[in-house]
Amino acid sequence: MFDFVLNKEQLKLRDEVRELVGWVPRQMILDMDQDKITFPKEFLQEAGRRNLMGCRYPKQWGGRGLDWVSTCMVMEEVGVLGYIFACTFGVGAELVCDAIILHGTDEQKERYVKPLLAGELFAAECLTEPRGGSDFFGATTVAVDQGDHFLLTGQKRFIVGAEGADYFLVYARTDPQAPNHKALTAFIVDRGPGVETKYLYGLMGCRGGGAGRVVFKEAKVPKANVLGKVNGALAVFNTMMIPERLGTAAMTIGAARPALEVATGYTTRRKAFGKAIAEFQGVSFQVAQAAMLLDAARAMVYATSRAVDAGVEPNRVRRMVSQTKKFVTESCQQAAHNAMQVMGGIGYTNIFPVERIVRDLRLASIWTGTNEIMSAITASEWYREYAQTKASRDHEMDAAAADEAEEKVYE
């Protein structure tokens, strides 16, 4: 943890989160990994009781009125329990709440945000469909206007929290004639008639989060549950990308941290050829690289969170968030890989938690937008910035033969 970037209030909050982490029973972690617990309601209830969810939201709605730096710190600390704890914590308290806080009515905030942050209700975001995930605007779930309500029909899959959610944030097509980016509406959909959790997936890792398929069969959604404007889901989606991807980056660091700590401790105790294996550069250099990657990841997370807090130009924030998500998740996966490698065969067993951490972290570069999508966004926004930036000097001319114009062939 970068303690030096936190103020006294944030350090106090960090200690509160660490107390929550210490409260979680070992058996809960084990039972979730074995899908004996399919959704961690008890954990979320306790987090809500301690007022630790949604810390950056206004106190009026159950938050603490803090900032993104505080949020990233909280997400990292929750992540040390296991990636799925941070996933379920973040999906409700960050993603769904963020959408309602930014785009919802006061009535929606009172009904859905306050009890969620208090740990009394649980929520899930329904975005990915069986036909695709990255092609968000190609969604085929439809909502038909019936006057005072909509009838929602379609399917969403890989929905973290599907098993335990009391309500869902759902994107559906409401204007079949409009261009895709003007055809979708965001809805708050209560669990009830016409809403069914169809299938819980046998996941490689991140088990116990209730990930499943949600099926809507002419589910009745009151007009009062439209989030934002009809056909205006683009605005909701765009703001959601910050908590989805920046929050993911922060919590991935936390989830990788125990792997590094366990491997460091192991290599100082394990002996080979008459000395601790930490004394061999082939081992210690891999541990050092893992520590370096996690620190570099933190540096990106906190720089980006400060940019968001400072209100930096949206397109630049979009680039920073995207490249942060990609760099951090891949760095953390490498750090966990190094941890397993230096531990050798024992790291591949359930004697130590490293094998679970490696499995869990594999999700990081896939969900909330694949890292290939992050690269596409980063490239697009970087070229846009380049075209709009006026350099302090013409660097191209700082070469000995820069005047040889006939050598500069572009077509």
C-alpha positions in Angstrom: 0.0 0.0 0.0 1.2 3.5 -0.8 0.6 5.0 2.6 2.3 8.2 1.7 -0.4 9.2 -0.8 -3.1 8.9 1.8 -4.2 11.6 4.2 -5.2 11.0 7.9 -8.8 10.4 7.1 -7.9 7.9 4.3 -5.4 6.1 6.6 -8.2 5.7 9.2 -10.5 4.4 6.5 -7.8 1.9 5.4 -7.5 0.6 9.0 -11.3 0.2 9.1 -11.2 -1.9 5.9 -8.4 -4.0 7.3 -10.5 -4.7 10.3 -13.3 -5.9 8.0 -10.7 -8.1 6.1 -9.6 -9.6 9.5 -13.2 -10.3 10.4 -13.8 -12.6 7.4 -13.6 -16.3 8.6 -11.1 -18.5 6.8 -13.9 -21.0 6.1 -15.9 -18.4 4.2 -13.0 -18.0 1.7 -12.6 -21.8 1.4 -16.4 -22.4 1.0 -16.7 -19.7 -1.7 -13.9 -21.2 -3.7 -15.8 -24.5 -3.6 -19.1 -22.9 -4.4 -20.5 -24.0 -1.1 -21.3 -20.4 -0.7 -22.8 -19.1 -3.9 -23.0 -15.4 -2.9 -21.3 -13.7 0.0 -24.3 -11.9 1.6 -22.9 -12.2 5.1 -19.7 -10.4 4.0 -21.6 -7.6 2.2 -24.0 -7.2 5.1 -21.0 -6.7 7.4 -19.3 -4.3 5.0 -22.6 -2.3 4.9 -22.9 -2.3 8.6 -19.4 -0.8 8.9 -20.3 1.9 6.3 -17.5 0.8 4.0 -19.3 0.5 0.7 -19.5 3.4 -1.7 -17.3 5.7 0.2 -17.1 8.4 -2.5 -20.9 8.9 -2.7 -22.7 11.6 -0.7 -23.4 11.0 2.9 -27.1 11.7 2.1 -27.3 8.4 0.3 -25.1 6.3 2.6 -21.6 7.1 1.5 -18.8 9.1 3.1 -18.4 11.9 0.6 -14.8 10.9 -0.2 -12.9 10.6 -3.5 -11.5 8.2 -6.0 -8.2 7.9 -4.3 -10.1 6.7 -1.2 -12.1 4.3 -3.3 -9.0 2.8 -4.9 -7.4 2.3 -1.5 -10.6 0.5 -0.3 -10.8 -1.7 -3.4 -7.2 -2.8 -3.0 -7.6 -3.7 0.6 -10.8 -5.6 0.0 -9.1 -7.4 -2.8 -6.6 -9.1 -0.5 -9.4 -11.4 0.7 -9.7 -12.8 -2.8 -10.7 -11.4 -6.2 -14.3 -12.5 -5.9 -14.8 -10.6 -2.6 -13.8 -7.4 -4.4 -15.9 -8.3 -7.5 -19.1 -8.6 -5.5 -18.2 -5.6 -3.3 -17.5 -3.5 -6.3 -20.4 -4.6 -8.6 -23.0 -3.3 -6.2 -21.3 -0.6 -4.2 -19.4 0.9 -7.1 -20.9 0.0 -10.5 -24.6 -0.1 -9.9 -24.6 2.7 -7.3 -22.5 4.9 -9.5 -25.0 4.7 -12.3 -28.0 5.5 -10.0 -26.1 8.3 -8.2 -25.1 10.0 -11.5 -28.2 9.4 -13.5 -31.0 8.4 -11.1 -33.8 10.3 -9.4 -33.9 11.0 -5.7 -36.6 8.4 -5.4 -34.4 5.8 -7.1 -31.4 6.7 -4.8 -33.6 6.5 -1.7 -35.1 3.2 -2.7 -32.0 1.4 -4.2 -28.8 3.2 -3.2 -29.2 3.7 0.5 -30.2 0.1 1.4 -27.5 -1.3 -1.0 -24.8 0.7 0.7 -26.2 -0.4 4.1 -25.9 -4.0 3.1 -29.6 -4.5 3.2 -30.1 -5.1 -0.6 -27.8 -6.5 -3.3 -27.5 -5.6 -6.9 -25.9 -6.8 -10.1 -25.1 -5.2 -13.5 -26.5 -7.0 -16.6 -24.5 -6.1 -19.7 -23.0 -9.1 -21.4 -25.3 -11.3 -23.5 -24.9 -14.8 -24.9 -24.3 -13.4 -28.4 -21.5 -11.1 -27.2 -19.9 -8.9 -24.5 -17.5 -6.4 -26.1 -20.2 -5.5 -28.7 -22.3 -3.8 -26.1 -24.4 -1.7 -28.4 -25.4 -4.8 -30.4 -27.5 -6.0 -27.4 -30.6 -8.0 -28.4 -32.5 -7.8 -25.1 -35.6 -5.7 -25.8 -38.0 -3.6 -23.7 -41.4 -2.8 -25.3 -43.2 0.3 -24.2 -46.6 -0.6 -22.8 -47.7 2.9 -21.6 -47.0 3.0 -17.9 -44.4 0.2 -18.0 -42.0 -1.7 -20.3 -42.0 -5.5 -20.9 -38.4 -6.7 -20.8 -37.4 -9.9 -22.7 -33.9 -11.3 -23.3 -30.9 -12.9 -21.6 -27.8 -11.7 -20.0 -24.9 -14.0 -19.0 -21.7 -14.0 -16.9 -23.5 -11.8 -14.4 -21.6 -11.6 -11.1 -24.1 -11.5 -8.3 -26.9 -13.0 -10.4 -27.7 -15.5 -7.7 -27.9 -13.0 -4.8 -29.1 -9.8 -6.4 -32.4 -8.2 -5.3 -32.3 -5.9 -8.3 -30.4 -5.6 -11.6 -29.1 -2.7 -13.8 -30.2 -3.9 -17.2 -29.5 -2.4 -20.7 -32.1 -3.2 -23.3 -33.1 -2.1 -26.8 -36.1 0.3 -26.8 -35.9 1.7 -30.3 -35.4 -0.9 -33.0 -35.2 1.7 -35.8 -32.5 3.9 -34.2 -28.7 3.6 -34.6 -27.3 1.3 -32.0 -25.9 4.1 -29.7 -29.3 5.8 -29.6 -31.4 2.6 -29.3 -30.7 1.4 -25.7 -32.2 2.3 -22.3 -30.9 1.5 -18.9 -33.4 0.0 -16.4 -33.5 -0.8 -12.7 -35.2 -4.2 -12.6 -36.4 -5.8 -9.4 -36.1 -9.5 -9.0 -39.7 -10.9 -9.3 -42.1 -12.3 -11.9 -40.4 -12.7 -15.3 -36.9 -12.5 -13.9 -35.1 -15.8 -13.5 -31.5 -16.9 -12.7 -31.1 -19.7 -15.2 -27.6 -21.1 -14.7 -24.7 -20.8 -12.4 -21.4 -21.3 -14.2 -18.6 -23.7 -13.2 -15.9 -21.0 -13.2 -12.1 -21.6 -13.3 -11.7 -19.1 -10.4 -13.6 -16.3 -8.7 -16.2 -18.8 -7.4 -18.8 -17.9 -4.8 -19.9 -14.7 -6.5 -23.2 -16.1 -7.8 -22.2 -15.6 -11.5 -25.0 -16.8 -13.7 -27.3 -16.2 -16.6 -30.3 -13.9 -16.0 -33.4 -14.5 -18.2 -36.1 -11.9 -18.6 -39.5 -13.2 -19.9 -41.8 -10.2 -20.3 -40.7 -8.8 -17.0 -42.8 -5.8 -16.1 -40.6 -2.7 -15.4 -42.4 0.5 -14.3 -41.5 3.7 -16.1 -40.3 5.0 -12.8 -37.4 2.5 -13.1 -35.9 3.9 -16.3 -32.4 5.1 -15.3 -31.7 8.4 -17.1 -33.6 8.9 -20.3 -35.4 6.5 -22.6 -32.9 5.6 -25.4 -30.2 7.3 -23.4 -28.2 4.3 -22.1 -25.1 5.6 -23.8 -24.7 8.3 -21.2 -25.0 5.8 -18.4 -22.6 3.3 -20.1 -20.0 6.0 -20.6 -19.9 7.1 -16.9 -19.9 3.4 -15.8 -16.6 2.7 -17.6 -14.6 4.6 -14.9 -15.8 2.6 -11.9 -15.8 -0.6 -13.9 -12.2 -0.4 -15.1 -10.4 1.8 -12.5 -12.1 -0.2 -9.7 -11.0 -3.4 -11.4 -7.4 -2.2 -11.6 -7.3 -1.3 -7.9 -8.8 -4.5 -6.6 -6.5 -6.6 -8.8 -3.5 -5.2 -7.0 -5.0 -6.3 -3.7 -5.8 -9.8 -5.0 -2.2 -10.2 -6.2 -0.6 -8.9 -3.0 -1.0 -12.1 -0.9 0.7 -14.2 -3.6 3.8 -12.0 -3.4 3.7 -12.0 0.4 3.3 -15.8 0.6 6.1 -16.4 -2.0 8.4 -14.0 -0.2 7.9 -15.7 3.1 8.3 -19.2 1.5 11.5 -18.3 -0.3 13.1 -17.1 3.0 12.4 -20.4 4.7 12.7 -22.9 1.9 16.3 -24.2 1.6 18.1 -25.9 -1.3 21.8 -26.6 -1.7 22.4 -25.6 1.9 20.9 -22.1 1.8 17.5 -20.3 1.6 16.4 -20.1 -2.0 15.9 -16.3 -1.6 19.7 -16.1 -1.9 19.6 -17.4 -5.4 19.2 -14.6 -8.0 16.9 -16.8 -10.1 14.5 -16.7 -7.3 15.0 -13.3 -5.7 14.9 -11.5 -9.0 11.5 -12.9 -9.8 10.2 -11.8 -6.4 11.8 -8.4 -7.0 10.1 -8.1 -10.4 6.7 -9.0 -8.8 7.2 -6.3 -6.2 8.2 -3.8 -8.9 5.1 -4.6 -11.0 2.7 -4.1 -8.1 4.3 -0.8 -7.2 4.2 0.3 -10.9 0.5 -0.8 -11.0 -0.3 1.3 -7.8 1.4 4.3 -9.3 -0.8 4.1 -12.4 -4.0 3.5 -10.3 -3.3 6.5 -8.0 -2.3 8.8 -10.8 -5.4 7.9 -12.7 -7.7 8.3 -9.7 -6.3 11.7 -9.1 -7.0 12.6 -12.7 -10.6 11.6 -12.3 -10.9 13.5 -9.0 -9.4 16.6 -10.7 -11.9 16.5 -13.5 -9.4 16.0 -16.3 -10.8 16.2 -19.8 -13.0 13.1 -20.4 -11.3 11.6 -23.4 -7.9 11.8 -21.6 -9.4 10.1 -18.6 -10.9 7.5 -20.9 -7.4 6.7 -22.2 -5.8 6.7 -18.7 -8.5 4.4 -17.2 -8.2 2.0 -20.2 -4.4 1.8 -20.2 -4.4 1.5 -16.4 -6.8 -1.4 -16.4 -4.7 -3.2 -19.1 -1.3 -2.6 -17.5 -2.4 -3.3 -13.9 -4.3 -6.5 -14.6 -1.5 -8.0 -16.8 1.2 -6.9 -14.3 -0.7 -8.5 -11.4 -1.1 -11.7 -13.4 2.6 -11.8 -14.0 3.3 -11.1 -10.3 1.2 -14.1 -9.3 2.9 -16.2 -12.0 6.3 -15.3 -10.5 5.0 -16.2 -7.0 4.0 -19.7 -8.2 7.2 -20.2 -10.2 9.6 -19.5 -7.3 7.6 -21.8 -5.0 7.8 -24.7 -7.5 5.5 -27.6 -7.2 4.1 -26.8 -3.8 2.8 -23.5 -5.3 0.6 -25.5 -7.7 -1.2 -27.3 -4.8 -3.8 -26.1 -2.4 -1.3 -26.2 0.5 -0.8 -22.5 -0.2 -3.4 -20.1 -1.6 -1.2 -19.1 -4.6 -2.9 -21.5 -7.0 -6.3 -20.0 -6.2 -5.0 -16.5 -6.6 -3.6 -17.4 -10.1 -6.9 -18.9 -11.1 -8.9 -15.9 -9.8 -6.7 -13.3 -11.4 -7.1 -14.8 -14.9 -10.5 -13.1 -15.0 -8.9 -9.7 -14.5 -7.9 -9.1 -18.2 -11.2 -10.4 -19.5 -14.0 -8.8 -17.5 -15.2 -5.1 -17.6 -13.9 -4.9 -21.1 -11.2 -7.2 -22.4 -7.6 -5.9 -22.5 -7.8 -5.9 -26.3 -10.6 -3.4 -26.1 -8.5 -1.4 -23.6 -5.7 -1.3 -26.2 -8.1 -0.2 -28.9 -9.5 2.7 -26.7 -6.0 3.7 -25.7 -4.7 3.8 -29.3 -7.8 5.8 -30.4 -7.6 8.4 -27.7 -3.8 8.7 -27.9 -3.9 9.5 -31.6 -6.7 12.0 -30.9 -4.5 13.7 -28.2 -1.5 13.7 -30.5 -3.5 15.5 -33.2 -4.7 18.1 -30.7 -1.4 18.7 -28.9 0.9 21.5 -29.8 4.5 20.4 -29.0 7.0 22.8 -27.4 9.4 22.2 -30.3 9.5 20.2 -33.6 11.3 17.1 -32.3 11.4 15.6 -35.8 14.0 18.2 -36.8 16.4 17.2 -33.9 18.3 14.8 -36.2 21.5 15.3 -38.1 19.9 14.7 -41.5 16.5 16.1 -40.7 16.7 18.4 -43.8 16.9 15.5 -46.3 13.3 15.9 -47.3 13.5 13.5 -50.2 14.3 10.7 -47.7 11.0 11.3 -45.9 8.7 9.2 -48.0 5.2 8.5 -46.6 3.3 7.2 -49.6 
